[in-house]
Amino acid sequence: MTKLQRLVLTTPRGLVMLSSWLVSQGYPYELQQRYKKSGWLKSVGTGAMLKTGDQLVLSGAIAAFQQQAGMNMHIGGRSALELSGNAHYLQTGSPIITLFVEGKTHLPAWFTKTQWDMKVQIYGCSLFKNTETELSYYQEGELVIKVSNAARAVMECLSLCPHRFSLQEAYEVMEGLATLRPDQVQTLLEQCKSVKVRRLFLFFAERIGHAWFKYIDTGRIGLGSGVRSLVDSGTFVPKYQLVLPEELVRDEDVF
């Protein structure tokens, strides 16, 4: 098999190929240019290309960043819940994909300037001590990309509350997560760096009464000190030191 045949036959359909990665695989820039002139590859921007005939899709770009550039990027939050069938109702309006990217990661212009077929929201991902904690894999066609599992995804939603994700919607999403694995939840809560997220998650889980909640060792989960006020005027929940919208709090929660 020639180098060209290997590239064409073994590269998943829709995968963006970064020029720097191709060099590392034995395809120097001069050879890449020859393949483009011969019509085997097409440029999608500086430093990135596709096999001719493939469409530029978001999952192909994400897979390239994850697998070729080693970038700490994944689909998370509500988008991950939707991919796993855990979002209990569909989004209204245009589709949105939520990406979490490590801190000051620089995304190339070909990615940020592309008009994707959905809105892309990008957030920094520094929520967990181990950035790979409870990520799973999602397959779209021939492409495989990293996504958050359900427990991690709902914590990512909570991290965006209340300004970028509503508390009411977070609670409703949480209601649908009756089959979370306690061991995964325990790991994530212990790894989570946000006091707000840990408190909200435990409060919602306890209030909803999910069966898995009784298996969580809350004594191993630090809740920090001081009140976290998530609304200007709300109801105080003493156990979790939270000020929340009154519609999310029952009378028994305040004693």
N, C-alpha and C positions, 0 to 999 in steps of 0.2 A: 504494500500500500504506500503510495507516495505521500509526502507531507500535505499536499493540497487535499488529496482524498481523505486523509485522516481528519483534517480540519473540517471538511464539509460533512463527513459522515458521522463524526462523533460529537460535534457541537450541537447542543439542544436547539430546537427551532425557537427563534425569538430571543435567544441569548445575545446581549450586547457583549462584544469582545473589546476589552480595553487594549490599546496598543502596547502598553507597558507589559501587560500580562502575556500578550502574544510573543513579545520578545523573550520573555522568560520560558516560553514553551518551545523556543527554537525557530521563531518566525521573525527575523530582524525587520527593521523598518523598510529596508529596500525591498524585501520580499513582500511585505504587506502592500506597498505601493504597486508592485507588479500584479498582485492579485486583484487590486482595485481596477487597474487599467485593463485587465483581462476580463473584468465583469463578474468575478467570483465574490468580491466583497464590495460593500458600499459604505461610505462615511455617514455617520449620524451627527458628527461634530468633531471638534479637535480631540484626538486621542481615543476615539470610539468608533466602532463599525459593526455592521451586521452582515450575515450572509445575504447575498442578493436573493430577493424573493421573500425574505422574512419581513414581518412587520415590526415596527418599533413599539413595544408594549412596556408598560411600567414594570411588570414583574421581571422582564428581561433585563432591565436596568438595575433593579434591586438585587437580582441574582448576581449580576456582575460585580456590584459593589461588595456584596457579602463574600463571594467565593474567590474573586480575582484580586480585589484590592484589600481584602481582609478588614473591611470597614465594619464598625459596630453599628449596624443599622438593622431594624426589623419592623415589621408591621405589628402595631400594638393597639391598645385601647379598644374602642368600639369596633374598629375595622377587623381586629383579630376575633372579636366575639361574633361578628357577622360571618366571617369565614368558617368558623367552627359551628355555626348554627345556634349560637347562644344568645344572640340579640333577639329580644322578644317581639320587636316590631321593626318594620323597615324605616330607613331614614326618609324624610321628606325632602324634596328638592333634588339638586344634582348630587350624584354619588361623591363621597369623600373617602379618601384613604389616609389613614393616620400613620405616619412614620416616626419612629423614635431613633435619633441619631446621637452618637456620643458627642458631648460638649461642643468643641470648636471645630468639628469636622468640616472640611471645605468640600462642597459639592461642585462639580464642574459645570461650566456654563451650558454645555449641551443638555444637561439634565434639568437645570433650573429654568431654562428658556423654552423647553419643549412644551407645547400645548397638549398635555395628556388628555385622555378621554374622561378624566375625573379630576376633581380638585384634590390637590396634595397638601396636607397639613404636616409640617415638620416640627417636632419638639425635641429638646435635649433629653437624653436618657441617662440620668444619674440617680435613679430611684433605688437601685439595689446595689449592695456591696459587691456582689458577683454579677456582672452585666449579662452573663449567659444563663442565669437562673431561670428555670422553667420556660425556656424557649422550645418550641417544637417546629416541625417542618410541614409546610403546605405545598402540595403539588398542583400546578396549573399547566396543563398540557405536558410538555417535556421539561418544564422548569420547576425547580424546587427552591423554595425560599423560607427563611426563618420568620416565624410569627410567635407572638406570645400565646401561652396556653390561657385557658379561661380565667384562672385565678389571678395570674399576673396581669392579664388584660383589664380586669375590673379594678385592680389596684392602680393601674395607669390611668384609668378613667377618674378615679378618686383623686389622683394627684393633680388633675386639671380642674377640680372643683374649687370654688364655685364659679369662677369667671369664664373658664373655657369649656366647662362641662357642667350642666345643671345638677344640683344635688338631688332633685326629684327624679331626674332620668337615671342617675347613678343608683338610686334606691330601687327603681323599677327593674333595672338591669340585674341588680343583685338578687331580686326576688326570683328571677328565673334560674339561678345557679344552685339548684338543689342537689346536684350530683358532684360537687367538687370533692377532690380527694383531700382528706385532712392532712396527710403528710406533706402534700404540695403546699397547702395553705400555711402550715406551720413553718416550713422552710422559707417561704416568701415573706411572712410577717417578721421572722427573725432577721432576714436579709434586708428588709425594707429600711431605708434611711429617713423616711418621713414620719414624724410623730402624727401629723394630721391624717395621713393615710392609714396608719395602724389603728388609730382611734376610730375613725369613720368606719373602717372595714369591720372591726369588732362590734361596734354599736349596731350597724345595719344587720350583720349576721345574727346577733343576739335578738334584736327586735323582730326580725323575720321568723326566727325559730328554725333555721335549717338544721336537719338532723346531724350533719357533720360538725356543727359548732361545738357540741359537747366533747368532741375528741381533741379540741385545740387546747394546748397547755398555755393558758394566758399568762401564767406566772413567768414564763420564759420570754415574754414580749414586753419590752419596755415601753411605757406610755409617756415618758417625759414629765415635765411639770408645767404649770401655768395653763391658763384658759386659751383655747383656740376658738375665736369668734368667726364664723363663716357667713354670717349675715349681720347687717347693721342693727336690726331689731328682731330678736328671736327668743327662743326658749332655751334655758340653760339645762344641760344634762350633767348632773354632778359626777356620776360614775366615770364618765369619759371626758369631763372638763371641756365640753363642746357647747357652743351656742349655735343652734340650728333653727331652720324655719319651723314654726309651730306645727305645721301640718305633718311633719316627719316625727313628731315627738308625742308619745302617749302620756297620760297623767302619771302612770306608774314609773315612767322613765325619770321623773324629776324628784323622786324621793329615794 
